Amino acid sequence: MIGKKAKTKVDSNAPPLPRVLERAPALIVRLDRHLRVVFSSLDGDTGGSIRMSDLGIDIDRRLLEQAMAGQEVVFSTSYIDADGKVQYFENTYRPAAEAGAEGGVALYIVNVTGRESALREVRESDERFRRLMRVIPYGISRTDLTGRLRMSNPAHDKMLGYEPGELEGRSVWEMFEPSQQDSQREFFFQAIRERPEPAPNLGKCLRKDGSLVDVKFHWAYEIDDDGELMGFISILTDVTQELMVQRELEEAKLDAERASEEKSRFLAAASHDLQQPLHSLSLMVGVLRETRDETRREEILNQMVLAVDGAQALLRAVLDLSKLEAGVIKPRRVPVSVADLFAQMKAEFAPLAAESKVVLRVVPTTAVILSDPILIKSIMHNLVSNALRYTKRGKVLIGARRRQGQLSLQVWDTGIGIPKDKQREIFKEFTRLQTEQHGVDKVHALGLGLSIVERACHLLGHELTLQSEVGKGSVFCIQAPQLSATVRRQKSRPLPVTTPHSAHGDVVLVLEDDAVTARQTVDLLNAWGFTGIIATSAMEAEAMARQKNQRLDLILADYNLGAGHNGIEALTRIQKLRRRRIPAILITSEDSAEFHQEMTRKGIEMLPKPVSPARLRALMDYLLGGQA
């Protein structure tokens, strides 16, 4: 039987290697019960004439007594040879019955230095490998030919949400999401049968908590010394973040491509729609030159006005949409009286509704919402305009309903309705529904109104919804936060009268840095009966203001005067020089909420470019006191 093994510790105090063991890699010695050597592999039979001490070999008497008592003892020793190198020996003490009737012991001492060195190297290599496996950031695993996981490093287990060693013994395909497990199992056994060239793969692994992680796994065959397949070694890398960034980049690229296509379509449509009224104007100018009949000339002029109105409306809509797209409009959310908002809509669209024989009804309300007054007015303006445009008969209703702390501003119509497959498309630029011509269609349908509505609602955080049925009508709803507070109702300013002010003797200063535009404006003023004078710079205008005998009844000032000057500064200085408030109109392409507020605060009237002659004349008549 095998006894316990005792090993001596190798250190600097190890005894020198006996000479007898320097001559042979192994030594067999048989002792009688008196510890006399009766046989040695070096000397043969000795007849008990020598003792172990004569061989120079130390004997562990305690272990020797165990062997003499019938127990086999195996232990290790080490010695230092003449060159100072450590030599390792395996010692076996075995009972030897044939040594004599009274018992004896057989000693087997074998030099195992080579084997021990190899084992030490293996152990050291294995330890280095395990240390490396513990610190390497990639998930590494070994799988046998049955698909069972035999080893995995901490990074591998942590990646999948397990404690170290918790995955060992599990089938490797169980680590993948359920939809991939069958294909992974099939691939595993196919690789064993066909031995394809290893290549990296992407997959989704199932973590312990049920969540998924995107991984890229590289794999290789594990081959033994005889070339036989033992299993597989795999390296897993978490690529969840990488794939997410990649997907975001791909989506961003698609968005950019779509935006580019939409922009090209937008510019093409805008170019076409802008050229249409200009083309009409060009043709009508030619017809006007050839026409002598005054009635016909009046008809042509009215058509030219409509073409100009269409071009101006398109330019304003394109500018509004461009500002919303570019993000230059910053909403200013303040309490807004819905009653005032609805009153503005009624005042503006009542004449148009009457002309089209459509009933325009506004439901009274005292509600207050939190919104941007200019943007919400633009939204409602476009919705009501659209409702009238596509309502041939019946009515358009403007009202509001309370809904869980929100107020739903609603525009109902009994128009043609919108097919379900078009209800998303109508919010694209230059998308127009086909409709028969009627009175309201004299207003140009640009196909930009709902695009502006959608973008403005998104900017304000107001939810926009649509319900429609073909042949019955539509309702557009804007959800805005409702406030419990009240706001002071705006007093309705008297509208300019339609009867022209008597312009005889009224002098109008035109402050415009563009000489051609200034000359054309003066020609129009002169045609109305005013006396127009021109100043092409703020300095020139101030010089006129200093002349005490220069009459100034009204000022038309461009906002941008070049060289860092603007019309507001010029108007302020002229007012100070004259020591009185001269009626003034600022003509500008600036249309921000902040700019409107500043003009209101300063009491300056303004008209956006391009200016309609009719609007200009009406405002001039109002400012000059031409009330009926």
Helices and strands as residue ranges (DSSP letters): E 2-7, H 19-22, E 26-32, E 36-40, E 44-51, H 52-55, H 61-68, E 72-80, E 86-95, G 97-99, E 104-111, H 113-135, E 139-144, E 149-152, H 154-159, G 172-175, H 178-194, E 201-206, E 212-223, E 229-238, H 240-290, H 294-326, E 334-337, H 338-356, E 359-362, E 368-371, H 373-389, E 395-403, E 406-413, G 420-422, G 425-427, G 439-442, H 449-460, E 463-469, E 473-483, E 507-511, H 515-528, E 531-535, H 538-546, E 554-558, E 560-562, E 565-566, H 567-578, E 584-588, H 593-602, E 605-608, H 613-623
